[in-house]
Amino acid sequence: MRISRAKVGGGIGTIVIVLIALYFGIDPSVFLDLSTDPGSTRVEQRATSRPVAEDPLAEFVSVVLADTEDTWKVLFERSGKIYQEPKLVLFTDVVQSACGMAKGAMGPFYCPSDQKVYIDLNFYRELKNRFRAPGDFAQAYVIAHEVGHHVQNQLEILKQVHAARSRMNTREANALSVRLELQADCLAGVWAHHAERARHILEEGDVEEALNAASAIGDDRIQRQTQGRVVPDSFTHGTSQQRVRWFLRGLESGELGQCNTFESGTF
């Protein structure tokens, strides 16, 4: 994966558009309005013992986040919108966010209340050793997925989906979460498509690394490894196959309209 380091600093059944608008209160137009034609990242906080400048992995995370900003700024501008950059928080073990206290065991996450991407660098060691998904682009995929949630937040998709989930039972809410997460996977693919087109960031094997990571952290695979059985009604992120398919959909098309998981009868 080739990204210049000179810039360091800064997922229910069938849901169609009508049902989204009338029942869930989601207006896909704010999402589909975005054009599909082809800054500096700020590390706001780092609750770790080593300075950012001394940690190559921390530097890499910052560089990838900065590259996502370049892509989303252009895509938003082409539709007459302004992309507000997320902030990056690197932490170890535990961190306080506007969404509450979080432990590193949760993995990377995005908090819409403070518009920050939280990453425990130890997760990348787990991604390599526990999930057996090594590689720079596997790591970049994880960051781009969380940035996908920021894009959803900017387009008010997160707000409306969370409001809809609060009116549902657990099974329905989980299923809607899956659609939200799969959309973030697709958005990560959209970023990779446009970053490659504009800056030629991909090297041989990079796409395979991302697909391996997407597959490794599918709900079905994780449940099979941790509890020996799969419980589909408890899925919140999607199966390995679904995550791979939606990432590829974004990567191959580069079109945000192709990421509308909410109108897909089967996903």
C-alpha positions in Angstrom: 0.0 0.0 0.0 1.5 3.3 -1.1 0.5 6.4 0.8 2.7 9.4 1.3 3.7 9.9 4.9 4.3 13.6 4.3 0.7 14.4 5.4 0.8 13.1 8.9 -0.9 15.4 11.4 -4.3 15.4 11.1 -24.0 -2.1 9.4 -35.0 -6.9 9.0 -36.1 -8.1 6.2 -36.6 -6.4 2.9 -36.3 -2.6 3.2 -37.1 -0.5 0.2 -36.8 3.3 -0.1 -40.5 3.9 0.5 -40.5 1.9 3.7 -37.3 3.6 4.8 -38.9 7.0 4.3 -42.3 6.1 5.8 -41.4 3.7 8.5 -37.8 4.1 9.6 -37.7 7.8 9.0 -34.6 7.5 6.8 -34.3 9.6 3.7 -31.9 7.9 1.4 -31.8 11.0 -0.8 -29.3 12.6 1.5 -27.1 9.6 0.7 -27.8 9.1 -2.9 -27.5 12.8 -3.8 -23.7 12.5 -3.5 -21.8 12.6 -6.8 -20.1 9.4 -7.8 -17.4 10.9 -10.0 -14.1 10.0 -9.4 -6.0 18.2 5.1 -4.5 17.4 7.6 -5.5 14.7 10.1 -5.5 15.6 13.7 -4.5 13.2 16.4 -6.4 14.8 19.2 -5.6 12.4 22.0 -3.3 9.5 22.6 -3.6 7.7 25.9 -0.5 5.6 25.4 3.0 5.7 26.7 4.9 6.3 23.5 4.7 9.6 21.6 3.0 9.5 18.2 6.1 10.5 16.4 7.9 7.4 17.8 5.3 4.9 16.8 5.3 3.9 13.1 1.9 2.2 13.4 0.4 5.4 14.9 1.9 7.3 12.1 0.4 4.9 9.5 -3.1 5.2 11.0 -2.8 9.0 10.8 -1.6 8.9 7.2 -4.5 6.6 6.2 -7.0 8.8 7.9 -5.6 11.8 6.1 -5.9 10.0 2.8 -9.6 9.2 3.5 -10.1 12.9 4.1 -8.7 13.8 0.7 -11.2 11.4 -1.0 -14.3 12.3 1.0 -13.6 16.0 0.7 -13.7 15.7 -3.1 -16.8 13.6 -3.2 -18.7 15.9 -0.9 -17.5 19.0 -2.8 -18.7 17.6 -6.1 -22.2 17.3 -4.6 -22.1 20.8 -3.1 -21.5 19.6 0.5 -18.8 20.2 3.0 -17.0 17.3 4.6 -16.1 17.9 8.2 -13.0 15.9 9.1 -13.2 13.4 12.0 -10.6 13.5 14.8 -8.4 10.5 15.6 -8.0 9.2 19.1 -5.4 6.5 19.7 -5.6 4.7 23.0 -4.5 1.7 25.0 -6.8 -0.6 27.0 -9.5 1.9 27.9 -10.7 5.4 26.8 -13.4 7.8 27.7 -15.5 9.0 24.7 -18.6 11.1 24.4 -20.4 7.7 23.8 -19.2 6.4 27.1 -16.2 4.4 28.5 -14.8 2.0 26.0 -12.3 -0.8 26.3 -9.7 -1.9 23.8 -11.4 -5.3 23.6 -14.3 -3.6 21.7 -12.0 -2.9 18.8 -11.9 0.3 16.8 -15.1 2.4 16.9 -16.6 5.7 15.8 -18.5 7.9 18.2 -20.9 10.2 16.4 -21.4 12.4 19.5 -17.9 13.8 19.3 -17.1 12.8 15.7 -14.0 10.9 16.6 -12.5 7.7 15.4 -11.1 5.6 18.3 -8.4 3.1 17.7 -6.5 0.9 20.1 -3.3 0.0 18.3 -3.3 -3.4 20.1 -6.2 -4.3 17.8 -3.9 -4.5 14.9 -1.8 -7.1 16.7 -5.0 -9.1 17.2 -6.0 -8.6 13.6 -2.7 -10.2 12.6 -2.3 -12.8 15.3 -5.8 -13.8 16.4 -7.7 -13.1 13.2 -4.8 -14.0 10.9 -5.4 -10.9 8.7 -2.0 -9.2 8.5 -1.0 -6.4 6.2 -1.0 -2.7 5.8 -4.2 -2.6 3.7 -6.0 -4.9 6.1 -5.3 -2.1 8.7 -6.3 0.6 6.2 -9.6 -1.2 5.6 -10.4 -1.1 9.3 -9.8 2.6 9.5 -11.8 3.3 6.3 -14.7 1.3 7.7 -14.8 3.6 10.8 -14.5 6.6 8.6 -17.5 5.2 6.7 -19.5 5.6 9.9 -18.3 9.2 10.0 -19.6 9.7 6.4 -22.9 8.2 7.5 -23.0 10.6 10.4 -22.3 13.6 8.1 -25.2 12.5 5.9 -27.5 12.0 9.0 -27.9 8.3 8.3 -26.5 7.3 11.7 -29.0 9.6 13.5 -32.0 8.2 11.7 -31.0 4.6 12.0 -30.3 4.9 15.7 -33.7 6.5 16.2 -35.3 3.6 14.2 -33.5 1.0 16.3 -34.8 2.5 19.5 -38.3 1.6 18.4 -37.5 -2.0 17.5 -37.0 -5.3 19.4 -33.5 -6.7 19.7 -33.7 -8.9 16.7 -34.9 -6.1 14.4 -32.5 -3.6 15.8 -29.6 -6.0 15.3 -30.6 -6.6 11.7 -30.7 -2.9 11.0 -27.3 -2.6 12.5 -26.0 -5.2 10.1 -27.2 -3.0 7.2 -25.5 0.0 8.7 -22.2 -1.8 9.1 -22.3 -3.3 5.7 -22.8 0.1 4.3 -19.7 1.3 6.1 -17.8 -1.6 4.5 -19.1 -0.5 1.1 -18.0 3.1 1.8 -14.6 1.8 2.7 -14.5 0.3 -0.7 -15.5 3.5 -2.3 -12.6 5.3 -0.6 -10.2 2.6 -1.9 -11.6 3.0 -5.4 -11.1 6.7 -5.6 -7.8 6.8 -3.7 -6.4 4.3 -6.1 -7.7 6.2 -9.0 -6.3 9.5 -7.8 -3.1 8.5 -6.0 -2.4 4.8 -7.0 -2.2 3.6 -3.5 -2.7 -0.1 -4.2 0.1 -2.7 -4.5 -0.1 -6.3 -5.4 -1.9 -8.3 -2.7 -3.5 -5.2 -1.0 -7.1 -6.0 -2.0 -6.6 -9.6 -0.8 -5.5 -8.3 2.5 -8.6 -6.2 2.9 -10.9 -9.0 1.8 -9.1 -11.3 4.3 -9.7 -8.8 7.1 -13.4 -8.3 6.2 -13.9 -12.1 6.2 -12.0 -12.6 9.4 -14.2 -10.2 11.4 -17.6 -11.4 10.1 -20.1 -12.2 12.9 -20.5 -15.8 11.9 -16.7 -16.5 11.9 -16.2 -14.7 15.2 -19.1 -16.5 16.9 -17.9 -19.9 15.6 -14.5 -19.3 17.0 -15.5 -17.9 20.4 -18.7 -19.8 21.3 -18.7 -22.8 18.9 -22.0 -21.9 17.3 -23.6 -19.3 15.1 -26.6 -17.2 16.2 -27.8 -15.1 13.1 -30.3 -13.1 15.1 -27.5 -11.7 17.2 -25.4 -10.5 14.3 -24.7 -6.8 14.3 -22.0 -6.5 11.6 -22.8 -9.1 9.0 -21.3 -12.4 7.9 -17.9 -12.8 6.4 -19.4 -13.3 3.0 -21.6 -10.2 3.3 -18.7 -8.0 4.5 -16.5 -9.1 1.6 -19.3 -8.6 -0.9 -20.1 -5.1 0.1 -16.5 -4.0 0.4 -16.0 -5.3 -3.1 -19.1 -3.5 -4.3 -17.8 -0.2 -3.2 -14.3 -0.9 -4.5 -15.3 -2.0 -7.9 -18.0 0.7 -8.5 -16.7 3.7 -6.6 -20.3 4.8 -6.5 -22.0 5.7 -3.3 -25.4 4.8 -4.8 -24.2 1.2 -4.9 -23.9 1.3 -1.1 -27.5 1.6 -0.3 -27.8 -1.5 1.9 -31.2 -0.3 3.1 -33.0 -1.0 -0.1 -31.4 -4.4 -0.9 -33.8 -7.2 -0.6 -31.0 -9.6 0.1 -27.7 -8.4 1.4 
